[in-house]
Amino acid sequence: MWEKTTQLKEARNVPVLDGQNFPLWNIMMDVELTARGVCEICYSELQPDANATTTRNWNRINGKEVHLILRRVHPNLLISLVDGVTEKNAKALWNEINGKYASHTFINRGRTWFR
């Protein structure tokens, strides 16, 4: 039982983002975040209005999302992705990763397809 719980915590079914595997990583990370019920912050616009319970819930979910995402990014990429904002905000981190890797990956896939 311990191994199964540990495996779930580490999201081992999501490949480590290495800069070349963004399409697969993106799909698998989205599935993982959705399955854990914590995907709403990556797709939301802003932190909710100040309300003690809402803020506490947002912080809890945000922390889980940041943790899960960063655990599946190669250490060599972390230095270019993580700063004072992205290390504390899942939406900012998600946007940073998508901005750096989504366009390059899809352009390269198009080039391969047209050969």
WOQUINOR-V274655 format. One record per helix or strand. SS is the DSSP state (~ for helix, > for strand). FROM is the first residue (numbers start at 1). LEN is the number of residues. Records with the same first field share a line. If there is no record, write none. Layout:
SS=FROM-LEN  FROM-LEN
//
This chain:
~=2-9  22-14  40-4  52-20  75-7  90-25
>=17-1  73-1
//
